[in-house]
Amino acid sequence: MQRNLGIAYQHENQLAKAIAALEKAVSLERKYPLHFTELDELYGATAADPEKRLALLEKNHGVVARRDDSLAREISLKVTAGKYDDAIQLMAVWERESKRRGGLVECAPAAGPLAARGGAAAGGARGFCGCDCDSGQFAGAGTRVE
């Protein structure tokens, strides 16, 4: 019910009320990853502190990881916070799960520059997405991984 109320407030452009309703929704015992996505979208629209946003997603990672768009938001915020190794590790897990499900995986050549900033993944993203990201030769978004 809180989620629906939040969406209604959002449609009325009452973002503070929408955020309050979605914050209530994610605080309830039964949690849904979509609620975290929608709340983070509102936080982003209102220029909320990225550290606050990331802390909420990390605290609820078990729920967030069950939905791709929620997990993508957590990964993006980790990059923003400079937590490159954590972001690359989550992308690798996400990629393995997508392979297991026979889904589509997007190539992430941007991981090479992230690794070049000195993290544990030094050496670039080679092997992460099944291509040679360091050379600029990548399969591109929507590449089916067998």
C-alpha positions in Angstrom: 0.0 0.0 0.0 2.8 2.4 0.8 4.4 1.8 -2.6 1.2 2.6 -4.4 0.8 5.7 -2.3 4.3 6.7 -3.2 3.7 6.2 -6.9 0.5 8.3 -6.6 2.3 11.1 -4.9 5.0 10.9 -7.6 2.4 11.3 -10.4 1.1 14.4 -8.6 4.7 15.7 -8.5 4.7 15.7 -4.7 8.2 14.1 -4.4 8.7 14.7 -0.7 5.5 12.7 0.1 6.4 10.1 -2.5 9.8 9.6 -0.9 8.3 9.4 2.6 5.8 6.7 1.4 8.5 4.6 -0.3 10.8 5.0 2.7 8.0 3.5 4.7 7.6 0.7 2.2 11.2 -0.3 2.3 11.2 -0.2 6.1 8.5 -2.8 6.4 9.3 -6.4 7.2 8.5 -7.7 3.7 10.8 -6.0 1.3 10.7 -5.9 -2.5 13.6 -4.9 -4.8 11.3 -2.8 -7.0 10.6 -0.5 -4.0 14.3 0.1 -3.6 14.6 1.0 -7.3 11.7 3.4 -7.2 12.9 5.0 -4.0 16.4 5.4 -5.4 15.0 7.0 -8.6 13.2 9.6 -6.5 16.4 10.2 -4.4 18.3 10.7 -7.7 15.6 13.1 -9.0 15.9 15.2 -5.8 19.7 15.1 -5.7 19.9 13.1 -2.5 23.3 12.4 -1.2 24.8 9.4 -3.1 26.4 8.1 0.1 23.0 7.9 1.8 21.5 6.2 -1.3 24.3 3.6 -1.4 24.1 2.9 2.3 20.5 2.0 2.0 21.1 -0.3 -1.0 24.1 -2.0 0.6 22.2 -2.5 3.9 19.5 -4.3 1.9 21.8 -6.0 -0.7 20.1 -9.4 -0.3 16.8 -7.9 -1.5 18.3 -5.5 -4.0 20.3 -8.2 -5.7 17.1 -10.1 -6.7 16.3 -7.5 -9.4 18.6 -6.3 -12.2 17.6 -2.6 -12.1 18.0 -2.5 -8.3 21.4 -4.1 -8.5 22.4 -1.8 -11.4 21.6 1.2 -9.2 23.8 -0.2 -6.4 26.7 -0.9 -8.8 26.4 2.6 -10.2 26.5 4.2 -6.8 29.5 2.1 -5.8 31.3 3.6 -8.9 30.2 7.1 -7.9 31.6 6.5 -4.4 34.9 5.2 -5.7 34.3 1.6 -4.6 35.5 0.3 -7.9 36.6 -3.2 -6.7 33.2 -3.7 -5.1 31.4 -2.6 -8.3 33.4 -4.9 -10.5 32.9 -7.8 -8.1 29.1 -7.3 -8.2 29.2 -7.0 -12.0 31.1 -10.3 -12.2 28.5 -12.0 -10.0 25.7 -10.5 -12.0 27.3 -11.6 -15.3 27.7 -15.2 -14.0 24.1 -15.3 -12.9 22.9 -14.0 -16.3 25.0 -16.7 -18.0 23.4 -19.3 -15.8 19.9 -18.1 -16.7 20.9 -17.9 -20.4 20.2 -14.2 -20.5 21.7 -11.3 -22.3 24.8 -9.6 -20.9 26.0 -6.1 -21.7 29.6 -5.7 -22.4 31.2 -3.3 -19.9 34.3 -1.8 -21.5 34.2 1.0 -18.9 35.4 -1.5 -16.3 38.9 -1.3 -17.8 39.4 2.3 -16.9 37.9 1.6 -13.4 40.4 -1.2 -12.9 43.2 1.1 -14.2 42.6 3.4 -11.2 44.4 0.9 -9.0 41.9 -1.6 -7.7 42.4 -5.3 -7.1 41.0 -5.9 -10.5 44.1 -4.3 -12.1 44.6 -5.6 -15.6 41.3 -4.4 -16.8 38.0 -6.2 -17.4 39.4 -9.0 -19.6 37.4 -12.1 -19.0 34.6 -10.3 -17.2 32.4 -10.1 -20.2 34.0 -12.6 -22.5 35.8 -10.0 -24.7 39.0 -8.0 -24.7 37.8 -4.7 -23.2 41.3 -3.4 -22.9 41.8 -3.4 -26.6 38.6 -1.6 -27.3 37.3 -4.8 -29.1 34.0 -5.6 -27.4 30.9 -7.4 -28.5 28.6 -4.6 -27.5 25.3 -4.4 -25.5 22.9 -7.3 -25.8 25.5 -9.9 -26.7 24.2 -13.4 -25.9 26.5 -15.3 -23.7 26.4 -19.1 -24.2 
